[in-house]
Amino acid sequence: MVVDATVDALYATFDRLTSLSPGMFSRVGDTGTRLVFTGLPMDTLNVVAVGRDSRLSEVDAFAVEMAALGAPWSIVTRTEPDADLLDLAARHGRTSSSTLPLLVWDAELLPTLPADVPPGATVRRIAGGDGAVYAEAMAQGFGMPRGIADAFATPEILDAPGSAAFVLEVAGEAVATGYNMLVGDQVGMYNGSVPPAHRGRGYYRALVAARLRHAVAASARHAFTQNTPMSRPLYESFGFQLAEEWTYLTAAS
């Protein structure tokens, strides 16, 4: 199934990213449960991911391990959690629930992408030496601490095989960001952001289209992303389709 292949590719990007960053790691258990740890202070960046065949005992063991690491964390499942999983999550203090869509795109839609870029704007690929430019724009776009953005803007990540980070610039200022990671014929699209002062001007739309064209030129047949309600309509306007709705169980705020 394409969706299963996409999910495998998504986790492969997590494995690669954590392997490139000191202190981060990921692993998979015997029944398919995954632990992805970045150590960053966001519960969606430290996850115990429940597989289709995961045993609750394995999920529980991974949850105990994750809790001991001290960072905010979540339990994530590709389907609506059943009563047993909700009970397990509650025992670990994960009583709040939210969802994120997994959207997928087929390269057959490439000819339908817009080719225009807003006047005065240019798309530039970012190498490791320019990571500070990328990180600062991403921090402003997400409203996150600069330290979190810096963790995804190291030379090890930006210059890794299959990685491609981009900014869209206007008058020398980075006003949109995005990061692609290619795994086989699938590309994961991450870190898309626009600082609030620059939204509503078509910058992100132009950058997403440019990133898709770059990915297809690099042999991608499918693209995938998980995003917020703010950016989801844009991706769907390019032909991205909902594949799954993932549930994140987190600590109550």
C-alpha positions, 0 to 999 in steps of 0.5 A, a space after each residue: 500500500 502507498 500509505 504504508 510505504 509513506 509511513 515507512 518513509 516518514 519514520 526513515 526520515 526520523 531515523 536519519 535526522 536523529 542519527 545526524 544529531 548528537 543526543 537524539 536517537 530512535 529505535 523500533 521494538 519487536 512488535 513495531 512500536 517506535 521511540 523517537 527522542 530529540 530532547 527538544 522541549 516539544 511533545 510532538 518531537 519526542 514520541 512513542 509511536 504505536 504500530 499496527 501490531 504493537 503489543 501494549 506491553 511494548 508501548 508501556 515499556 517504551 513509555 516508561 523509558 521515554 518518561 525517564 528521559 525528562 523531555 515533553 513527549 507524546 504517544 502517537 497512533 495512526 488510528 483512533 486510539 482504543 480504550 486500552 491504549 487510552 487507559 495506558 496513556 492515562 497511566 502515563 499522564 497522557 490525557 490530552 488528545 489532538 490530531 495531525 493529518 498525514 497528507 500525500 501527493 503524487 508526482 503526476 500532478 507536477 504539471 499543475 503546480 504554479 510556476 510563478 514567484 511573487 515579484 522580487 522574490 527568489 528561492 534559494 537552497 541553503 547549505 550548512 554554512 548558511 544555517 543561521 539564516 534558515 534557523 532565524 527565519 524558521 524561529 520567527 515563522 513558528 514562534 519557537 525558541 531559536 535553540 529549537 530551530 538551530 537543532 534542525 539547521 546544523 551542517 550535518 543535517 542541511 548537507 546530508 545526502 537526500 536533504 534540501 533546505 530552502 528559503 524564499 528571500 525578498 530584498 535579502 531577507 528570508 521570508 519563508 522556509 522549508 526542508 525536504 528529505 528524500 527517502 527512496 522515491 518519497 520526500 518528506 516535507 518539513 519545517 515550512 514556515 513564514 514569519 507573521 509579518 510576511 504572510 498572505 503574500 504568496 511566498 509560502 505557496 511559491 516555496 512549496 511548489 519549488 520544493 516539489 519540483 526539486 524533489 521530483 527532479 531528484 526522483 521523488 514519486 510521492 511527497 508527504 507532510 503533516 501540517 496544521 490547519 493554517 497550511 493544510 488548505 494550501 497543500 490540498 490546493 496542490 493535490 495533496 490527499 488525506 491518507 491518515 489522521 494521526 492522534 497524539 496523546 500528550 500531558 494535559 496543559 
